Amino acid sequence: MAALPLPAAAGQIEQACATSDRGGKNTRVCTCIQRIADQLLTAKDQRLAASFFKDPHKAQEVRQSDRSNDERFWVVYKQFGALAEQSCR
């Protein structure tokens, strides 16, 4: 089953989700995840999080990084993930 077309205003995370193997069949979930991202993540954070759909290992690298920006991102990203998991089932 092919992914449904996204609205023109689809965000980066929504697009990455919809084109991934995991989310491509459920645009409702991808749209919900984007709404949570818009609430919690900056545009820069969203670009980084969207990149994890294509390269999951990158998430592990950021999580293990000692850079203060990566540590700050990871705290917010965990909150985003927990809220998206709870809200977007």
N, C-alpha and C positions, 0 to 999 in steps of 0.2 A: 504494500500500500504506500503510495507516494505521499509526502508531506503536503499539507494544504498550503496555498499561497498565504504569505503573511501580509498584514497591512503595511502600507508604505512607512508608517511611523514606528514599525517594530524596532525595539531596542537591540543593542548588541548581544545581550544575554539571550533574549528571546530568539534572535536569529541563530545564534550558536546552538541553542537547545533544539530548535526545530530542524536543523540540518544534521544533528548528531544521530548516531545509531540509537541512543537512548530516548530521545524526545521527539523525533521526527513524526511520530504517528499521533501525537497528542498536543495540538496547538493550544488547547485550553490550559494545560499544565505549563507550557512554555510562557504563555501570556501572564499567568499568575506569578511565575518565578520572576519575570521582568518587573511586574508591579512591586514586588518585595524589594528587588534590586534598586528600583527608583527611590524607594523610601530610605534605604540604608547605605547604599554604596554611591560614591562619587563617580563621575564619568570615567575617571582614570581607573578606579577600582573595578568598574564594570568591564572595561577593556581587558584588564588582567584576568578577571574571573571568566570572561567569555573565552579566553585563550585556553582555559583548562579543558574545555569540551574537545578541542582538537589534540591537546597534549596533556593528558592527565598527570604525567610525571612532573610537569611544571608546577603543579599544585604542591607536590611533595617537596620540591626544591624551595618553593617560597615558604612553606610551613617550617622547614628546617633551617632557613636562613637566619643569620644573626643580625642582619640589617634592620635598623629601627623602623624603617618604612614598611618592610615586609612583616615585621612583628605587629605593627599597628594594623596593617591590612588584615592579617590573619585573625586578629581578635574580632574585627567587624565582619569578616567573611564567615566565621563560625556562627555569629549571631544571624547573619543572613541565611545561611544554610539551615539552621534550626527552625527559623520562622518560615522559610519556604517549604520545608518538609512538613511542618505542622499545618500550613495554610493551603497548600497546593495539591492535596491528594486527589 
